């Protein structure tokens, strides 16, 4: 895969940004609840969202990652 293969058009890029923002907004309440269910601060649930997503993005290539 070359760098030129990663280029996309503006319309696709904007729709990807919008969908990622929507997914971020939707997942925050669930991750706060996961922190409470684990018996830790709800902020730790957000940390797990950030860390888990970063690790999954590095080591997986699934189109259904979310």
MMTF fields as JSON, N, C-alpha, C and O atoms, coordinates in Angstrom:
{
  "mmtfVersion": "1.0.0",
  "mmtfProducer": "UNKNOWN",
  "numBonds": 263,
  "numAtoms": 264,
  "numGroups": 66,
  "numChains": 1,
  "numModels": 1,
  "chainsPerModel": [1],
  "groupsPerChain": [66],
  "chainIdList": ["A"],
  "bondAtomList": [4, 2, 8, 6, 12, 10, 16, 14, 20, 18, 24, 22, 28, 26, 32, 30, 36, 34, 40, 38, 44, 42, 48, 46, 52, 50, 56, 54, 60, 58, 64, 62, 68, 66, 72, 70, 76, 74, 80, 78, 84, 82, 88, 86, 92, 90, 96, 94, 100, 98, 104, 102, 108, 106, 112, 110, 116, 114, 120, 118, 124, 122, 128, 126, 132, 130, 136, 134, 140, 138, 144, 142, 148, 146, 152, 150, 156, 154, 160, 158, 164, 162, 168, 166, 172, 170, 176, 174, 180, 178, 184, 182, 188, 186, 192, 190, 196, 194, 200, 198, 204, 202, 208, 206, 212, 210, 216, 214, 220, 218, 224, 222, 228, 226, 232, 230, 236, 234, 240, 238, 244, 242, 248, 246, 252, 250, 256, 254, 260, 258],
  "bondOrderList": [1, 1, 1, 1, 1, 1, 1, 1, 1, 1, 1, 1, 1, 1, 1, 1, 1, 1, 1, 1, 1, 1, 1, 1, 1, 1, 1, 1, 1, 1, 1, 1, 1, 1, 1, 1, 1, 1, 1, 1, 1, 1, 1, 1, 1, 1, 1, 1, 1, 1, 1, 1, 1, 1, 1, 1, 1, 1, 1, 1, 1, 1, 1, 1, 1],
  "groupList": [{"groupName": "UNK", "atomNameList": ["N", "CA", "C", "O"], "elementList": ["N", "C", "C", "O"], "formalChargeList": [0, 0, 0, 0], "bondAtomList": [1, 0, 2, 1, 3, 2], "bondOrderList": [1, 1, 2], "singleLetterCode": "X", "chemCompType": "L-PEPTIDE LINKING"}],
  "groupTypeList": [0, 0, 0, 0, 0, 0, 0, 0, 0, 0, 0, 0, 0, 0, 0, 0, 0, 0, 0, 0, 0, 0, 0, 0, 0, 0, 0, 0, 0, 0, 0, 0, 0, 0, 0, 0, 0, 0, 0, 0, 0, 0, 0, 0, 0, 0, 0, 0, 0, 0, 0, 0, 0, 0, 0, 0, 0, 0, 0, 0, 0, 0, 0, 0, 0, 0],
  "groupIdList": [1, 2, 3, 4, 5, 6, 7, 8, 9, 10, 11, 12, 13, 14, 15, 16, 17, 18, 19, 20, 21, 22, 23, 24, 25, 26, 27, 28, 29, 30, 31, 32, 33, 34, 35, 36, 37, 38, 39, 40, 41, 42, 43, 44, 45, 46, 47, 48, 49, 50, 51, 52, 53, 54, 55, 56, 57, 58, 59, 60, 61, 62, 63, 64, 65, 66],
  "secStructList": [7, 7, 4, 4, 4, 4, 7, 7, 7, 2, 2, 2, 2, 2, 2, 2, 2, 2, 2, 2, 2, 2, 2, 2, 2, 2, 2, 2, 2, 2, 2, 2, 2, 2, 2, 2, 2, 6, 6, 1, 7, 2, 2, 2, 2, 2, 2, 2, 2, 2, 2, 2, 2, 2, 2, 2, 2, 2, 2, 7, 7, 7, 6, 6, 7, 7],
  "xCoordList": [0.849, 0.0, 0.9, 1.835, 0.607, 1.386, 0.621, -0.584, 1.336, 0.716, -0.371, -1.393, -0.156, -1.155, -2.48, -3.522, -2.457, -3.688, -4.526, -5.715, -3.927, -4.634, -5.409, -6.21, -5.196, -5.88, -7.341, -7.685, -8.194, -9.623, -10.173, -9.513, -11.367, -11.938, -12.514, -12.706, -12.78, -13.215, -14.564, -14.752, -15.493, -16.82, -16.739, -17.395, -15.945, -15.773, -15.105, -15.501, -14.098, -13.399, -14.341, -14.33, -15.156, -16.087, -17.131, -17.496, -17.616, -18.599, -17.964, -18.625, -16.691, -15.991, -15.804, -15.952, -15.483, -15.312, -16.633, -16.664, -17.708, -19.019, -19.42, -19.893, -19.239, -19.628, -18.759, -19.248, -17.489, -16.644, -17.036, -16.989, -17.422, -17.883, -19.183, -19.357, -20.082, -21.342, -21.066, -21.657, -20.178, -19.846, -19.198, -19.455, -18.369, -17.742, -18.792, -18.717, -19.762, -20.821, -21.683, -22.087, -21.961, -22.824, -22.134, -22.799, -20.831, -20.152, -19.771, -19.506, -19.737, -19.308, -20.203, -19.66, -21.536, -22.348, -22.148, -22.127, -22.003, -21.783, -20.458, -20.366, -19.438, -18.137, -18.11, -17.405, -18.86, -18.998, -19.676, -19.278, -20.691, -21.384, -20.473, -20.532, -19.639, -18.705, -17.732, -17.385, -17.293, -16.429, -17.136, -16.545, -18.4, -19.167, -19.397, -19.289, -19.713, -19.938, -18.678, -18.75, -17.529, -16.267, -15.871, -14.921, -16.597, -16.309, -15.2, -14.61, -14.915, -13.9, -14.567, -15.772, -13.786, -14.303, -14.802, -14.19, -15.891, -16.375, -15.347, -15.382, -14.438, -13.404, -12.502, -11.99, -12.308, -11.498, -12.172, -11.486, -13.487, -14.192, -13.863, -13.724, -13.739, -13.339, -11.901, -11.578, -11.037, -9.648, -9.572, -8.771, -10.412, -10.4, -10.897, -10.435, -11.834, -12.294, -11.158, -10.948, -10.421, -9.334, -8.22, -7.753, -7.807, -6.724, -7.115, -6.351, -8.297, -8.753, -8.931, -8.592, -9.458, -9.632, -8.293, -8.118, -7.351, -6.027, -5.328, -4.745, -5.383, -4.729, -5.418, -4.751, -6.733, -7.462, -7.184, -7.073, -7.072, -6.794, -5.4, -5.178, -4.468, -3.114, -2.981, -2.214, -3.729, -3.515, -4.615, -4.495, -5.681, -6.74, -7.048, -6.696, -7.69, -8.076, -9.518, -9.866, -10.342, -11.721, -12.578, -12.394, -13.506, -14.419, -15.537, -16.284, -15.659, -16.692, -16.07, -16.565, -14.988, -14.253, -15.102, -14.974, -15.962, -16.734, -17.809, -18.567],
  "yCoordList": [-1.166, 0.0, 1.235, 1.338, 2.151, 3.377, 4.532, 4.447, 5.599, 6.781, 7.347, 7.834, 7.285, 7.83, 7.07, 7.616, 5.825, 5.049, 5.521, 5.212, 6.261, 6.725, 8.015, 8.406, 8.679, 9.932, 9.672, 8.689, 10.573, 10.45, 11.816, 12.838, 11.825, 13.109, 13.835, 13.246, 15.107, 15.962, 15.524, 15.553, 15.125, 14.716, 13.489, 13.439, 12.511, 11.308, 11.645, 11.133, 12.5, 12.878, 13.572, 13.259, 14.506, 15.214, 14.271, 14.404, 13.323, 12.385, 11.471, 11.09, 11.114, 10.311, 11.098, 10.539, 12.377, 13.213, 13.347, 13.224, 13.596, 13.728, 12.427, 12.449, 11.295, 10.02, 9.685, 9.089, 10.055, 9.782, 10.651, 10.187, 11.9, 12.754, 12.223, 12.24, 11.76, 11.187, 9.947, 9.783, 9.076, 7.875, 8.238, 7.58, 9.267, 9.693, 10.184, 9.872, 10.944, 11.454, 10.313, 10.328, 9.343, 8.224, 7.317, 6.797, 7.114, 6.157, 6.711, 5.933, 8.033, 8.602, 8.166, 7.731, 8.253, 7.824, 6.346, 5.992, 5.505, 4.088, 3.838, 2.98, 4.579, 4.401, 4.965, 4.439, 6.014, 6.5, 5.44, 5.207, 4.807, 3.744, 2.538, 1.907, 2.208, 1.094, 1.36, 0.446, 2.597, 2.948, 2.751, 2.236, 3.158, 2.958, 1.478, 1.047, 0.7, -0.728, -1.45, -2.449, -0.949, -1.564, -1.158, -1.703, -0.203, 0.216, 1.254, 1.433, 1.938, 2.987, 4.299, 4.344, 5.344, 6.637, 6.569, 5.891, 7.252, 7.246, 7.768, 7.406, 8.613, 9.137, 8.007, 8.066, 6.991, 5.851, 5.097, 4.48, 5.138, 4.566, 5.311, 4.704, 6.63, 7.418, 7.116, 7.036, 6.948, 6.6, 5.263, 5.091, 4.319, 3.019, 3.141, 2.414, 4.053, 4.296, 4.815, 4.333, 5.799, 6.398, 5.375, 5.207, 4.704, 3.724, 2.526, 2.08, 2.003, 0.822, 1.086, 0.245, 2.245, 2.589, 2.759, 2.314, 3.399, 3.596, 2.261, 2.043, 1.374, 0.065, -0.757, -1.4, -0.741, -1.502, -0.963, -1.737, 0.351, 0.936, 0.568, 0.443, 0.396, 0.037, -1.43, -1.762, -2.308, -3.737, -4.474, -5.677, -3.783, -4.447, -3.664, -2.49, -4.297, -3.634, -3.906, -3.927, -4.11, -4.488, -3.276, -2.19, -3.469, -2.375, -2.248, -1.27, -3.213, -3.161, -2.951, -3.484, -2.176, -1.993, -1.34, -1.698, -0.398, 0.286, -0.61, -0.206],
  "zCoordList": [0.0, 0.0, 0.0, 0.794, -0.886, -0.987, -0.355, -0.121, -0.089, 0.504, -0.408, 0.074, -1.717, -2.641, -2.558, -2.921, -2.086, -1.929, -0.751, -0.676, 0.163, 1.351, 1.118, 1.967, 0.003, -0.279, -0.6, -1.256, -0.125, -0.348, -0.739, -0.55, -1.276, -1.662, -0.448, 0.616, -0.629, 0.477, 1.061, 2.277, 0.205, 0.667, 1.57, 2.611, 1.181, 1.994, 3.317, 4.365, 3.272, 4.495, 5.47, 6.66, 4.988, 5.874, 6.46, 7.628, 5.664, 6.205, 7.249, 8.215, 7.068, 8.075, 9.372, 10.458, 9.271, 10.468, 11.222, 12.446, 10.506, 11.144, 11.827, 12.963, 11.152, 11.754, 12.965, 13.924, 12.936, 14.106, 15.287, 16.427, 15.05, 16.145, 16.749, 17.968, 15.907, 16.398, 17.243, 18.31, 16.778, 17.549, 18.883, 19.891, 18.901, 20.151, 21.142, 22.331, 20.664, 21.542, 22.068, 23.231, 21.24, 21.636, 22.655, 23.551, 22.545, 23.41, 24.782, 25.699, 24.943, 26.226, 27.39, 28.405, 27.316, 28.462, 28.83, 30.009, 27.827, 28.1, 28.796, 29.675, 28.411, 29.048, 30.464, 31.325, 30.709, 32.086, 32.947, 34.088, 32.396, 33.126, 33.34, 34.396, 32.37, 32.544, 33.681, 34.428, 33.817, 34.941, 36.268, 37.216, 36.346, 37.581, 37.872, 39.02, 36.84, 37.035, 37.48, 38.195, 37.06, 37.467, 38.884, 39.446, 39.46, 40.825, 40.928, 41.993, 39.821, 39.821, 39.416, 39.164, 39.356, 38.949, 37.503, 36.678, 37.183, 35.799, 34.799, 33.623, 35.26, 34.373, 33.877, 32.759, 34.695, 34.265, 33.116, 32.3, 33.042, 31.905, 30.623, 29.561, 30.724, 29.553, 29.157, 27.972, 30.159, 29.849, 29.12, 28.2, 29.537, 28.864, 27.429, 26.549, 27.186, 25.818, 24.956, 23.843, 25.465, 24.7, 24.458, 23.332, 25.518, 25.381, 24.552, 23.697, 24.799, 24.061, 22.582, 21.75, 22.253, 20.847, 20.149, 19.014, 20.821, 20.215, 19.981, 18.919, 20.96, 20.808, 19.728, 18.918, 19.709, 18.697, 17.297, 16.346, 17.164, 15.853, 15.363, 14.159, 16.282, 15.888, 15.486, 14.583, 16.158, 15.974, 15.222, 14.988, 14.839, 14.078, 12.828, 12.718, 11.906, 10.684, 10.32, 9.14, 11.294, 11.068, 10.705, 11.253, 9.787, 9.434, 10.472, 10.453, 11.367, 12.403, 13.772, 14.766, 13.837, 15.082, 16.156, 17.327, 15.805, 16.836, 17.371, 18.253]
}
